[in-house]
Amino acid sequence: MPAPFTDWLCDWIAPRRCVGCDTVSRDTFCAACGAPDPIEPELSEDGVPIHALGSYQGPLAAAIRRLKYTPCPALARPLGAALAGVLPRAVLEPGSVIVPVPLHPRRLAERGFNQSALVARALAERMGLRSQPRLLSRVRETAQQAELDRRARATNVSDAFTLSARAPRSAILIDDVVTTGATVSACVRVLVAQGTRVIAIIALARTTGRPPLS
């Protein structure tokens, strides 16, 4: 069956919708919402480039909140696919894997899914890479990062993560929102300590109006 007809049939049965406002739209973000404004990559405290779809505001922030709290895990697929546009193919290395930031088991049980793992899987499918959702484990339950200042965030996630499988040669780390970079930096340090080169950090959004990441 030709792909265009298959796409038409799928859209007729279950029309694609804007991830920001849920109106019918063939694009990830409808014309009214508009695509997120691209933002320049930054460096984490470990010198790893951070790429994101855009700032945590407007329709993109609304989409992330819908994904996590409505909850609407199906939104992870179009959002993850959209991330393929911000991941430079030039940085990819043979055998690179995509690693999501893990949730603590209790929080995972409460929510029913890890949004970063779902986004990572969608991105991996689009990029032809392998996702390893269980490579990292969160072994210590931490306070909500959003409730803490920059210094407290770093302390909060210190020693919160561990490696649960054999370390890959290179990895791309995935998180939903990066603010100070404390959480992703904690994950990067665990991977690097086991010999993994973290070539990029990919996030759906970065917050604005915060201190520099490095």
Stockholm file with secondary structure:
# STOCKHOLM 1.0

chainA/1-214         MPAPFTDWLCDWIAPRRCVGCDTVSRDTFCAACGAPDPIEPELSEDGVPIHALGSYQGPLAAAIRRLKYTPCPALARPLGAALAGVLPRAVLEPGSVIVPVPLHPRRLAERGFNQSALVARALAERMGLRSQPRLLSRVRETAQQAELDRRARATNVSDAFTLSARAPRSAILIDDVVTTGATVSACVRVLVAQGTRVIAIIALARTTGRPPLS
#=GR chainA/1-214 SS CCHHHHHHHHHHHSCCBCTTTCCBCSSSSCTTTCCCCCCCCEECTTSCEEEEEEESSHHHHHHHHHHHHTTCGGGHHHHHHHHTTTSCGGGCCTTCEEEECCCCHHHHHHHSSCHHHHHHHHHHHHHTCEECTTSEEECSCCCCGGGSCHHHHHHHTTTCEEECSCCCSEEEEEEEEESSSHHHHHHHHHHHHTTCEEEEEEEEEECSSSCCCC
#=GC SS_cons         CCHHHHHHHHHHHSCCBCTTTCCBCSSSSCTTTCCCCCCCCEECTTSCEEEEEEESSHHHHHHHHHHHHTTCGGGHHHHHHHHTTTSCGGGCCTTCEEEECCCCHHHHHHHSSCHHHHHHHHHHHHHTCEECTTSEEECSCCCCGGGSCHHHHHHHTTTCEEECSCCCSEEEEEEEEESSSHHHHHHHHHHHHTTCEEEEEEEEEECSSSCCCC
//
